[in-house]
């Protein structure tokens, strides 16, 4: 299965990419709320990164409730001097004569167009007065009407709430515009319709009804510019917002009727001269706040920002379906190219991230400088999802392949060699050529195994030997050693050949492995004692540290990664010498020097091995430092020192004392006592250095 997936991985990744591409073109995915929310958030981010822009000086806001309805800041005389202020003290909704007074005041100041961001649907006192003023200034005033939902099972049918009939005198129909705002599925206003119809909003647009309703912003700008500048279609158009709430600061409506404020704050009305003035609700009690890309914004200010964009012909345009299709397909192709052509996984991720960032930057530049709103969710999904799938898929296949290769290599070579081959092939190639390196080598051999093979059943012999190798190999692996080879019943292990944790640590792990192998053999023999077809094993272990040659050696058709040199030979001879010294573990002097702080050793002696130019200090391993040194050990080492100092009689006395304290027959003490006796009878030559030649191989 893994092989099949590896062979067809490119087609699988490409197929998945085009599956994702196909899904991004379906309403099943793109109509989901989370999809719209993601796209909307990306658009909002572009507004914020673009930053705020200055308000249009030709648009002014007059707010109802901007400083409160109680008029606390005004004096009694100021209120008494203005009928409009007196009417404002009445409960809400106000007498319509207030709006008539506002209209007259603004027109007296030279306002070019006055927009009332209200729907005066119900009849109220003063409608006649206000209606006359609306008729008087019908070419320079706009009031609102609005859609609302008609009650019904589907709740899709719309009804139009218009100003009451008393306000719309004959010939004044052109003063009414829609005040509705269209929100996206996440309740954020990003677009506006300048033309629509009640049939269109009720979902009946396919029947060809005329778009006979104009948005209040388009109508106001048309009267201001004396020409229609808004798009004539019934589509939603992105709003080129200038900034957050407060971009257009409202003037309190009551200030219009305080004479000294009219003169100072409004310069006798010149502030409104030749301007579009929007009169609308600014207090929270009106619940006329809307969410825009810049945050919560009062309704009249949203209208102001739409009008400003219209006045400056500042259009934010979405891209066409064909451009969107090409953009999505292009980024899909780019993501697949990165995934399939780049070999390094980290480089793939870096290039993928860089491409996404560049697309973000390009989208922002298009938005800020070219007023173009590129879609981002679809292209980014098609860029990132297939490529990420491909990277993960390829990585998983690589890991499966590594596991498969590792399982094969583990049967052919040591686990450490397999790891080196798979993890650092360059280093392995260098090591194959041959190099000098300090390592610690362990040799282990089963005593009397040759005679066992002659008297044992072959099947049972192999089964027991495999049980032994399994246990001993596990100890070596646990201690981080390289199982270099099995030589019949012998084991050769190396620390520091494929990787090193430091000379002392390598030596410590090797000696620790020898100590654990000793304990493991005791447990195995206890288990085998209950099985008639199993024999007791005794082993010898030699551990040596030296500089050796590491490399790949052998016939071109059968090579092995191994170590060779005098240091390896000495480890083997130490293992063999365990028979002569009647012990199970012997270590060389370098190993003892590197690890004496971790283990307790007993000095065996200075041994002159055949072929060596100088004698080697050899030690047998007693235990690690978690156990106290035996009391007799100090006397024994004192005796060895006397022996080497030619104090043979005194040394013999110390060896006898040590032997008594040991309590059992001790070969080393007996060996030294025998040598002391021989040297007392016939002293060694003057050039004797305290060493003894190894008499057997």
C-alpha positions as CSV (number, residue, x, y, z in Angstrom):
1,X,0.0,0.0,0.0
2,X,2.8,2.4,1.0
3,X,4.6,1.6,-2.2
4,X,1.5,2.2,-4.3
5,X,1.0,5.6,-2.6
6,X,4.6,6.6,-3.1
7,X,4.5,5.7,-6.8
8,X,1.4,7.7,-7.3
9,X,1.9,10.5,-4.7
10,X,2.1,13.3,-7.3
11,X,-1.2,12.3,-8.9
12,X,-2.8,11.9,-5.5
13,X,-1.7,15.4,-4.3
14,X,-2.7,17.0,-7.6
15,X,-6.0,15.3,-7.5
16,X,-6.7,16.5,-4.0
17,X,-5.7,20.0,-5.1
18,X,-8.3,20.0,-7.9
19,X,-10.9,18.5,-5.6
20,X,-10.3,21.5,-3.2
21,X,-10.5,23.8,-6.2
22,X,-13.8,22.3,-7.3
23,X,-15.2,22.7,-3.8
24,X,-14.3,26.4,-3.7
25,X,-16.4,26.9,-6.8
26,X,-19.5,25.5,-5.2
27,X,-22.3,27.2,-3.3
28,X,-22.2,24.2,-0.9
29,X,-18.9,25.6,0.6
30,X,-19.0,29.3,-0.3
31,X,-22.5,30.0,1.0
32,X,-21.5,28.8,4.5
33,X,-21.5,31.5,7.1
34,X,-18.0,30.8,8.3
35,X,-16.8,31.2,4.6
36,X,-18.4,34.7,4.4
37,X,-17.1,35.6,7.8
38,X,-13.6,34.7,6.8
39,X,-13.8,36.7,3.5
40,X,-15.3,39.6,5.3
41,X,-12.6,39.6,8.0
42,X,-10.0,39.7,5.2
43,X,-11.7,42.7,3.6
44,X,-12.0,44.5,6.9
45,X,-8.3,44.0,7.5
46,X,-7.5,45.8,4.2
47,X,-9.5,48.8,5.3
48,X,-7.7,48.9,8.6
49,X,-4.2,48.5,6.9
50,X,-5.1,51.2,4.4
51,X,-5.9,53.5,7.3
52,X,-8.2,56.4,7.8
53,X,-8.8,59.2,5.2
54,X,-9.9,62.8,5.7
55,X,-13.7,63.5,5.7
56,X,-15.2,65.3,2.8
57,X,-15.5,69.0,3.8
58,X,-18.6,69.3,1.6
59,X,-20.6,67.1,4.0
60,X,-21.8,68.2,7.4
61,X,-23.7,66.3,10.1
62,X,-26.3,67.7,12.4
63,X,-27.2,65.2,15.1
64,X,-30.3,64.7,17.2
65,X,-29.2,63.8,20.7
66,X,-25.6,64.7,20.1
67,X,-25.6,66.6,23.4
68,X,-28.8,65.2,25.0
69,X,-32.4,66.1,24.8
70,X,-32.7,67.9,28.1
71,X,-31.0,71.1,26.8
72,X,-29.5,71.5,30.2
73,X,-26.7,73.6,28.9
74,X,-29.1,76.3,27.6
75,X,-30.4,79.1,29.6
76,X,-34.1,79.8,30.1
77,X,-33.8,83.0,28.0
78,X,-32.2,81.1,25.1
79,X,-34.9,78.5,25.1
80,X,-37.6,81.2,25.3
81,X,-36.2,83.0,22.4
82,X,-36.6,80.0,20.1
83,X,-39.9,78.3,19.3
84,X,-37.9,75.3,18.0
85,X,-36.1,74.8,21.3
86,X,-39.3,75.0,23.1
87,X,-40.7,72.3,20.9
88,X,-37.6,70.2,21.5
89,X,-38.5,70.1,25.2
90,X,-41.6,68.1,24.5
91,X,-41.5,64.3,24.7
92,X,-40.3,62.3,21.7
93,X,-41.3,62.1,18.9
94,X,-41.0,65.8,18.3
95,X,-43.5,68.1,16.6
96,X,-42.6,68.1,12.9
97,X,-42.3,71.9,13.1
98,X,-38.9,71.2,14.7
99,X,-37.7,69.6,11.4
100,X,-39.3,72.4,9.4
101,X,-37.4,74.9,11.5
102,X,-34.1,72.9,11.1
103,X,-34.7,72.9,7.3
104,X,-35.3,76.6,7.2
105,X,-32.3,77.3,9.3
106,X,-30.0,75.3,7.2
107,X,-31.3,76.7,4.0
108,X,-30.8,80.2,5.4
109,X,-27.2,79.2,6.0
110,X,-26.9,78.3,2.3
111,X,-27.0,74.5,2.5
112,X,-27.2,73.0,-1.0
113,X,-28.9,69.8,0.0
114,X,-30.4,68.8,3.3
115,X,-30.9,65.1,4.0
116,X,-33.2,63.9,6.9
117,X,-32.1,60.4,7.7
118,X,-35.5,59.5,9.1
119,X,-38.6,57.8,7.9
120,X,-41.5,60.0,9.0
121,X,-44.1,57.1,8.7
122,X,-46.5,58.1,11.4
123,X,-48.5,61.3,11.4
124,X,-47.7,63.9,14.0
125,X,-48.2,67.5,15.0
126,X,-46.7,69.9,12.5
127,X,-46.8,67.7,9.5
128,X,-48.5,70.4,7.4
129,X,-45.8,72.9,8.2
130,X,-43.0,70.4,7.4
131,X,-44.8,69.3,4.2
132,X,-44.9,72.9,3.0
133,X,-41.2,73.3,3.6
134,X,-40.5,70.0,1.9
135,X,-42.5,71.1,-1.1
136,X,-40.7,74.5,-1.1
137,X,-37.2,73.0,-1.1
138,X,-38.0,69.7,-3.0
139,X,-35.0,70.1,-5.3
140,X,-32.7,70.5,-2.3
141,X,-34.1,68.1,0.3
142,X,-34.3,64.3,0.8
143,X,-36.1,62.3,3.4
144,X,-36.2,58.5,4.0
145,X,-38.2,55.5,3.3
146,X,-37.3,51.9,4.3
147,X,-37.9,48.2,3.6
148,X,-39.1,46.0,6.4
149,X,-40.1,42.3,6.5
150,X,-43.7,41.5,5.7
151,X,-45.1,39.0,8.2
152,X,-45.3,35.6,6.7
153,X,-44.0,32.0,6.9
154,X,-40.9,32.5,4.8
155,X,-40.3,36.1,6.0
156,X,-38.8,37.0,2.6
157,X,-41.5,39.3,1.3
158,X,-40.7,43.0,1.8
159,X,-42.9,46.0,2.5
160,X,-42.0,49.6,2.0
161,X,-42.4,52.0,4.9
162,X,-42.7,55.5,3.4
163,X,-43.4,59.0,4.8
164,X,-47.0,59.5,5.8
165,X,-49.3,61.0,3.1
166,X,-49.6,64.4,4.8
167,X,-45.9,65.1,4.2
168,X,-45.8,64.1,0.5
169,X,-47.6,66.9,-1.2
170,X,-48.3,66.5,-5.0
171,X,-45.1,66.6,-7.0
172,X,-42.7,65.9,-4.1
173,X,-42.2,62.2,-4.7
174,X,-38.6,62.9,-5.7
175,X,-37.6,63.9,-2.2
176,X,-37.8,60.3,-0.9
177,X,-34.8,57.8,-0.9
178,X,-34.1,54.5,0.8
179,X,-32.3,54.6,4.1
180,X,-31.7,50.9,4.3
181,X,-28.2,49.4,4.8
182,X,-27.3,45.9,3.5
183,X,-25.2,43.8,5.8
184,X,-23.2,40.7,5.0
185,X,-24.0,37.4,6.7
186,X,-21.7,38.5,9.6
187,X,-23.9,41.6,10.2
188,X,-21.2,44.0,8.9
189,X,-22.0,46.7,6.3
190,X,-19.5,46.6,3.5
191,X,-21.7,47.3,0.5
192,X,-24.6,49.4,-0.7
193,X,-27.3,49.2,-3.3
194,X,-28.0,52.5,-5.1
195,X,-30.9,51.1,-7.1
196,X,-33.5,48.4,-6.2
197,X,-37.2,47.6,-6.1
198,X,-39.5,46.0,-3.6
199,X,-39.9,43.1,-6.0
200,X,-36.2,42.7,-6.2
201,X,-35.8,42.7,-2.4
202,X,-38.6,40.1,-2.2
203,X,-36.7,37.8,-4.6
204,X,-38.9,38.5,-7.6
205,X,-36.2,40.3,-9.7
206,X,-36.1,37.5,-12.3
207,X,-39.5,38.7,-13.5
208,X,-38.1,41.9,-14.8
209,X,-39.5,44.5,-12.4
210,X,-38.0,48.0,-12.9
211,X,-35.5,49.3,-10.3
212,X,-37.6,52.2,-9.2
213,X,-36.2,52.9,-5.8
214,X,-33.1,55.0,-5.2
215,X,-30.9,55.1,-2.1
216,X,-31.0,58.2,-0.1
217,X,-27.2,58.7,-0.7
218,X,-27.5,58.5,-4.5
219,X,-30.5,60.8,-4.5
220,X,-28.7,63.4,-2.3
221,X,-25.6,63.4,-4.4
222,X,-27.6,63.6,-7.6
223,X,-29.3,66.8,-6.3
224,X,-26.0,68.2,-5.1
225,X,-24.0,67.5,-8.3
226,X,-27.1,68.0,-10.6
227,X,-26.4,64.7,-12.3
228,X,-26.7,61.0,-11.5
229,X,-23.2,59.7,-10.5
230,X,-24.2,56.5,-8.8
231,X,-24.2,53.1,-10.7
232,X,-27.5,52.4,-12.3
233,X,-27.5,48.6,-11.7
234,X,-29.1,46.8,-8.8
235,X,-25.9,45.1,-7.6
236,X,-24.2,45.6,-4.2
237,X,-21.2,47.9,-4.4
238,X,-18.3,48.1,-1.9
239,X,-18.3,51.2,0.1
240,X,-15.1,53.2,0.2
241,X,-15.3,54.0,3.9
242,X,-13.1,56.9,5.1
243,X,-12.8,55.8,8.8
244,X,-14.4,54.9,12.1
245,X,-17.1,56.7,14.0
246,X,-16.2,60.3,14.5
247,X,-14.7,60.8,11.1
248,X,-17.7,63.2,10.5
249,X,-18.4,65.0,13.8
250,X,-22.0,66.0,14.3
251,X,-23.2,69.4,15.4
252,X,-26.0,69.3,18.1
253,X,-29.3,70.2,16.5
254,X,-30.2,72.5,19.3
255,X,-27.1,74.7,18.8
256,X,-28.6,75.8,15.5
257,X,-31.2,77.8,17.4
258,X,-28.9,79.5,19.9
259,X,-28.1,82.8,18.3
260,X,-24.6,83.3,19.8
261,X,-23.7,79.6,18.9
262,X,-25.1,80.2,15.4
263,X,-22.8,83.1,15.0
264,X,-19.6,81.6,16.6
265,X,-19.8,77.8,15.9
266,X,-21.5,78.0,12.5
267,X,-20.2,81.4,11.4
268,X,-23.7,82.7,10.8
269,X,-24.5,79.6,8.7
270,X,-21.4,79.7,6.4
271,X,-20.4,76.3,7.8
272,X,-23.3,74.8,5.9
273,X,-23.0,77.0,2.8
274,X,-23.0,75.0,-0.4
275,X,-22.8,71.7,1.6
276,X,-24.7,68.5,1.9
277,X,-26.1,68.5,5.5
278,X,-27.3,65.2,6.9
279,X,-29.7,65.5,9.8
280,X,-30.0,62.2,11.7
281,X,-30.3,60.4,15.0
282,X,-26.9,60.2,16.9
283,X,-28.1,59.1,20.4
284,X,-27.9,55.5,21.5
285,X,-31.6,55.5,22.3
286,X,-32.3,55.5,18.5
287,X,-30.5,52.2,18.0
288,X,-29.2,53.4,14.7
289,X,-25.7,52.1,15.1
290,X,-24.2,49.8,12.4
291,X,-21.1,47.6,12.3
292,X,-18.6,48.6,9.5
293,X,-15.0,47.5,8.9
294,X,-13.9,50.3,11.2
295,X,-16.3,49.3,14.0
296,X,-19.7,50.6,15.3
297,X,-20.8,53.7,13.4
298,X,-24.0,55.7,13.7
299,X,-26.3,55.4,10.7
300,X,-26.1,59.1,9.6
301,X,-22.3,58.8,9.5
302,X,-22.5,55.7,7.4
303,X,-24.6,57.7,4.9
304,X,-22.1,60.5,5.0
305,X,-19.2,58.2,4.1
306,X,-21.2,56.6,1.3
307,X,-22.0,60.1,-0.1
308,X,-18.4,61.2,0.2
309,X,-17.3,58.2,-1.9
310,X,-20.0,59.0,-4.5
311,X,-18.9,62.7,-4.7
312,X,-15.4,61.7,-5.4
313,X,-16.3,58.8,-7.7
314,X,-14.3,56.6,-5.4
315,X,-15.3,53.2,-6.4
316,X,-14.2,50.0,-4.7
317,X,-14.7,47.3,-7.3
318,X,-14.7,43.5,-7.0
319,X,-13.0,41.4,-9.7
320,X,-14.9,39.6,-12.4
321,X,-15.8,35.9,-12.2
322,X,-13.2,35.1,-14.9
323,X,-10.4,36.9,-13.0
324,X,-11.4,35.2,-9.8
325,X,-11.3,31.8,-11.5
326,X,-7.9,32.5,-13.0
327,X,-6.5,33.8,-9.7
328,X,-7.7,30.7,-7.8
329,X,-6.4,28.4,-10.4
330,X,-3.0,30.2,-10.6
331,X,-2.5,30.0,-6.8
332,X,-3.5,26.3,-6.8
333,X,-0.9,25.7,-9.5
334,X,1.8,27.6,-7.6
335,X,1.1,25.7,-4.4
336,X,1.3,22.4,-6.2
337,X,4.5,23.4,-7.9
338,X,6.1,24.3,-4.6
339,X,4.9,21.0,-3.1
340,X,5.9,18.7,-5.9
341,X,9.1,20.3,-7.2
342,X,10.9,21.3,-4.1
343,X,12.5,18.4,-2.1
344,X,13.3,20.1,1.2
345,X,10.3,20.2,3.5
346,X,11.4,23.3,5.4
347,X,12.0,25.2,2.1
348,X,8.5,24.1,0.9
349,X,6.9,25.6,4.1
350,X,9.0,28.8,3.7
351,X,8.0,29.2,0.1
352,X,4.4,28.5,0.8
353,X,4.4,31.1,3.6
354,X,6.2,33.6,1.4
355,X,3.7,33.1,-1.4
356,X,0.8,33.6,1.0
357,X,2.4,36.8,2.3
358,X,3.1,38.1,-1.2
359,X,-0.5,37.5,-2.0
360,X,-1.6,39.4,1.1
361,X,0.7,42.3,0.1
362,X,-0.6,42.3,-3.6
363,X,-4.2,42.3,-2.4
364,X,-3.5,45.2,-0.1
365,X,-1.8,47.2,-2.8
366,X,-4.7,46.5,-5.2
367,X,-7.1,47.6,-2.5
368,X,-5.2,50.8,-1.4
369,X,-3.9,52.1,-4.7
370,X,-6.2,50.6,-7.3
371,X,-9.5,50.3,-5.3
372,X,-9.7,46.7,-6.3
373,X,-11.1,44.1,-3.9
374,X,-9.5,40.8,-4.7
375,X,-11.1,37.6,-3.3
376,X,-8.8,36.1,-0.7
377,X,-10.4,33.1,0.9
378,X,-10.7,31.0,-2.2
379,X,-7.2,31.7,-3.5
380,X,-5.6,31.1,-0.1
381,X,-7.5,27.9,0.5
382,X,-6.4,26.6,-2.9
383,X,-2.8,27.7,-2.3
384,X,-2.4,26.4,1.3
385,X,-4.7,23.4,1.7
386,X,-3.5,21.2,-1.2
387,X,0.1,22.2,-0.6
388,X,-0.1,21.5,3.1
389,X,-1.8,18.2,2.4
390,X,1.0,17.4,0.0
391,X,3.7,18.2,2.4
392,X,2.1,16.2,5.2
393,X,1.3,13.3,2.8
394,X,4.9,13.2,1.5
395,X,6.3,13.5,5.0
396,X,4.1,10.6,6.2
397,X,5.1,8.5,3.2
398,X,8.8,9.3,4.0
399,X,8.3,8.2,7.6
400,X,6.6,5.0,6.5
401,X,9.4,4.4,4.1
402,X,12.0,5.1,6.7
403,X,10.3,2.7,9.1
404,X,10.2,0.0,6.4
405,X,13.9,0.7,5.5
406,X,14.8,0.8,9.2
407,X,13.2,-2.5,9.9
408,X,15.2,-4.0,7.0
409,X,18.4,-2.3,8.0
410,X,18.0,-3.3,11.7
411,X,18.2,-6.9,10.6
412,X,21.2,-6.3,8.4
413,X,23.2,-3.8,10.4
414,X,23.3,-2.3,13.9
415,X,20.6,0.0,15.0
416,X,23.1,2.9,15.3
417,X,24.4,2.3,11.8
418,X,20.9,2.2,10.4
419,X,20.1,5.5,12.2
420,X,23.3,7.1,10.8
421,X,22.4,6.0,7.3
422,X,18.9,7.3,7.5
423,X,19.5,10.5,9.5
424,X,22.8,11.8,8.2
425,X,23.7,10.2,4.9
426,X,26.5,12.7,4.2
427,X,28.2,11.9,7.5
428,X,27.8,8.2,6.9
429,X,29.4,8.5,3.4
430,X,32.4,10.3,5.0
431,X,32.8,7.6,7.7
432,X,32.6,4.8,5.1
433,X,35.8,6.1,3.5
434,X,37.7,5.5,6.8
435,X,38.7,7.7,9.7
436,X,40.5,7.5,12.9
437,X,38.4,7.8,16.0
438,X,38.5,7.1,19.7
439,X,36.0,4.5,20.7
440,X,35.2,2.0,23.5
441,X,35.0,-1.6,22.3
442,X,33.3,-4.5,24.2
443,X,33.9,-8.2,23.4
444,X,31.8,-10.9,24.9
445,X,32.2,-14.7,24.5
446,X,30.5,-17.8,25.9
447,X,32.9,-20.1,27.7
448,X,33.1,-23.7,26.4
449,X,30.6,-23.1,23.6
450,X,32.5,-25.2,21.1
451,X,32.1,-28.3,23.2
452,X,28.4,-27.4,23.7
453,X,27.9,-27.5,19.9
454,X,29.2,-31.1,19.8
455,X,26.9,-32.4,22.4
456,X,23.7,-30.4,22.0
457,X,20.8,-30.6,19.6
458,X,21.2,-28.0,16.9
459,X,17.7,-26.6,17.1
460,X,17.8,-26.3,20.9
461,X,21.3,-24.8,20.7
462,X,20.2,-22.1,18.3
463,X,17.1,-21.4,20.2
464,X,19.0,-20.9,23.5
465,X,21.7,-18.9,21.7
466,X,19.1,-16.6,20.2
467,X,17.5,-16.1,23.7
468,X,21.0,-15.1,24.9
469,X,21.6,-12.7,22.0
470,X,18.2,-11.1,22.4
471,X,18.9,-10.3,26.1
472,X,22.5,-9.1,25.6
473,X,21.7,-7.2,22.5
474,X,18.9,-5.4,24.3
475,X,21.3,-4.3,27.0
476,X,23.8,-2.9,24.5
477,X,21.1,-1.1,22.6
478,X,19.7,0.4,25.8
479,X,23.1,1.7,26.6
480,X,23.4,3.3,23.1
481,X,26.1,0.9,21.8
482,X,26.5,-0.3,18.2
483,X,26.1,-4.0,17.8
484,X,28.9,-4.3,15.4
485,X,28.8,-8.0,14.7
486,X,28.1,-11.5,16.0
487,X,31.0,-13.8,15.6
488,X,29.7,-17.3,16.3
489,X,28.8,-17.1,20.0
490,X,30.8,-13.8,20.5
491,X,29.4,-10.3,20.5
492,X,31.3,-7.2,19.4
493,X,29.9,-3.8,20.4
494,X,31.2,-0.3,20.0
495,X,30.5,3.1,21.6
496,X,31.5,6.3,19.8
497,X,31.7,5.0,16.2
498,X,28.4,6.3,14.8
499,X,27.9,9.0,17.4
500,X,29.6,10.0,20.6
501,X,28.4,11.6,23.8
502,X,32.0,12.2,24.9
503,X,34.9,9.8,25.6
504,X,34.1,9.4,29.3
505,X,30.3,8.9,28.7
506,X,31.0,6.4,25.9
507,X,33.3,4.4,28.3
508,X,30.8,4.7,31.1
509,X,28.0,3.3,28.9
510,X,30.2,0.4,27.8
511,X,31.1,-0.6,31.3
512,X,27.5,-0.2,32.4
513,X,26.5,-2.5,29.6
514,X,29.0,-5.1,30.8
515,X,27.7,-4.9,34.3
516,X,24.1,-5.3,33.2
517,X,25.1,-8.2,30.9
518,X,26.5,-9.9,34.0
519,X,23.2,-9.5,35.8
520,X,21.1,-10.5,32.8
521,X,23.1,-13.7,32.4
522,X,22.4,-14.6,36.1
523,X,18.6,-14.2,35.4
524,X,18.8,-16.2,32.2
525,X,20.7,-19.1,33.9
526,X,18.0,-19.1,36.7
527,X,15.3,-19.4,34.0
528,X,17.2,-22.1,32.1
529,X,17.9,-24.1,35.3
530,X,14.2,-25.2,35.2
531,X,14.4,-26.3,31.5
532,X,16.1,-29.6,30.8
533,X,17.1,-28.6,27.2
534,X,18.9,-25.5,28.3
535,X,22.5,-25.4,29.6
536,X,24.2,-22.9,31.9
537,X,26.2,-20.2,30.2
538,X,29.3,-18.6,31.5
539,X,30.8,-15.6,29.7
540,X,33.9,-13.4,29.5
541,X,33.7,-9.7,28.7
542,X,36.6,-7.5,27.7
543,X,36.3,-3.7,27.4
544,X,39.0,-1.4,25.9
545,X,39.2,2.2,24.9
546,X,41.5,3.3,22.1
547,X,41.8,5.1,18.8
548,X,40.7,2.8,16.0
549,X,40.0,2.9,12.2
550,X,36.3,3.1,11.3
551,X,35.0,2.4,7.8
552,X,33.3,0.2,5.3
553,X,35.3,-2.9,4.7
554,X,34.9,-6.2,2.8
555,X,34.2,-7.4,-0.8
556,X,32.2,-5.1,-3.0
557,X,29.3,-7.5,-2.8
558,X,29.5,-8.0,0.9
559,X,30.8,-5.2,3.0
560,X,30.2,-4.1,6.6
561,X,30.6,-0.9,8.5
562,X,33.0,-1.8,11.4
563,X,36.1,-0.9,13.4
564,X,39.6,-2.4,13.4
565,X,42.9,-1.7,14.9
566,X,45.1,-2.6,17.9
567,X,42.4,-1.2,20.3
568,X,39.9,-3.7,19.0
569,X,42.4,-6.6,19.3
570,X,43.2,-5.7,22.9
571,X,39.5,-5.7,23.8
572,X,39.3,-9.2,22.3
573,X,42.4,-10.3,24.2
574,X,41.0,-8.9,27.4
575,X,37.9,-11.0,26.9
576,X,40.0,-14.1,26.3
577,X,42.2,-13.3,29.4
578,X,39.1,-13.5,31.7
579,X,39.6,-17.3,31.5
580,X,43.2,-17.1,32.8
581,X,42.3,-14.7,35.7
582,X,39.1,-16.6,36.6
583,X,36.9,-13.5,36.3
584,X,34.1,-12.6,33.9
585,X,34.9,-8.9,33.1
586,X,38.2,-7.3,32.4
587,X,38.8,-3.6,31.3
588,X,41.8,-1.8,30.1
589,X,43.6,1.0,31.9
590,X,42.1,3.8,29.8
591,X,38.6,2.6,30.5
592,X,39.4,2.4,34.2
593,X,40.8,6.0,34.1
594,X,37.8,7.4,32.3
595,X,35.2,5.7,34.6
596,X,36.9,5.2,38.0
597,X,34.5,7.8,39.5
598,X,31.5,5.7,38.4
599,X,32.6,2.1,39.1
600,X,34.6,0.0,41.6
601,X,37.5,-1.8,40.1
602,X,40.0,-4.4,41.3
603,X,43.5,-4.2,39.9
604,X,44.4,-7.5,38.2
605,X,47.9,-6.4,37.3
606,X,50.2,-5.1,34.7
607,X,50.0,-7.6,31.8
608,X,52.5,-7.7,29.0
609,X,50.3,-8.8,26.1
610,X,52.1,-10.4,23.1
611,X,52.9,-7.7,20.5
612,X,52.5,-4.8,22.9
613,X,55.6,-2.6,23.5
614,X,54.6,-2.0,27.1
615,X,52.5,-3.8,29.8
616,X,48.8,-2.8,30.2
617,X,47.1,-2.3,33.5
618,X,44.1,-4.6,33.6
619,X,41.2,-4.4,36.0
620,X,38.2,-6.5,36.8
621,X,34.9,-4.9,37.5
622,X,33.3,-5.3,40.9
623,X,30.2,-3.0,40.9
624,X,29.1,0.5,40.3
625,X,29.5,3.3,42.9
626,X,26.0,2.7,44.3
627,X,27.6,-0.1,46.3
628,X,30.3,0.5,48.9
629,X,33.8,-0.8,48.1
630,X,34.6,-4.1,50.0
631,X,36.7,-3.6,53.1
632,X,39.4,-6.0,51.8
633,X,39.9,-4.1,48.6
634,X,42.3,-1.5,50.1
635,X,44.5,-4.2,51.6
636,X,44.5,-6.1,48.3
637,X,45.7,-3.0,46.4
638,X,48.3,-2.3,49.1
639,X,49.6,-5.8,48.6
640,X,49.8,-5.3,44.8
641,X,51.8,-2.1,45.3
642,X,54.2,-4.0,47.6
643,X,54.5,-6.8,45.1
644,X,55.5,-4.3,42.4
645,X,57.9,-2.7,44.8
646,X,59.7,-6.1,45.3
647,X,58.5,-6.4,48.9
648,X,57.4,-9.9,48.2
649,X,57.3,-11.1,51.9
650,X,55.2,-8.2,53.0
651,X,53.0,-8.4,49.9
652,X,52.4,-12.1,50.6
653,X,51.3,-11.3,54.1
654,X,48.8,-8.7,52.8
655,X,47.5,-11.0,50.2
656,X,46.8,-13.7,52.8
657,X,45.0,-11.1,55.0
658,X,42.9,-10.0,52.0
659,X,42.1,-13.6,51.1
660,X,40.9,-14.3,54.7
661,X,38.6,-11.2,54.6
662,X,37.2,-12.2,51.2
663,X,36.1,-15.4,52.9
664,X,36.0,-17.6,49.8
665,X,38.7,-19.0,47.6
666,X,40.1,-16.1,45.5
667,X,42.1,-16.9,42.4
668,X,43.9,-13.5,42.2
669,X,45.1,-13.6,45.8
670,X,46.3,-17.2,45.3
671,X,48.0,-16.2,42.0
672,X,49.9,-13.4,43.7
673,X,50.8,-15.6,46.7
674,X,52.3,-18.1,44.3
675,X,54.3,-15.5,42.5
676,X,55.5,-13.9,45.7
677,X,56.7,-17.3,46.9
678,X,58.5,-17.9,43.6
679,X,60.2,-14.4,43.6
680,X,61.2,-14.9,47.3
681,X,63.0,-18.1,46.3
682,X,64.4,-16.5,43.1
683,X,64.1,-12.7,42.8
684,X,63.2,-11.3,39.3
685,X,65.8,-9.6,37.2
686,X,66.8,-6.0,38.0
687,X,64.9,-4.6,35.0
688,X,61.6,-6.3,36.1
689,X,58.8,-3.7,36.0
690,X,56.2,-5.5,38.0
691,X,54.4,-6.9,35.0
692,X,53.8,-10.5,34.0
693,X,53.5,-11.9,30.6
694,X,50.2,-13.5,29.5
695,X,51.1,-17.1,29.1
696,X,47.9,-18.1,27.1
697,X,46.1,-16.5,24.2
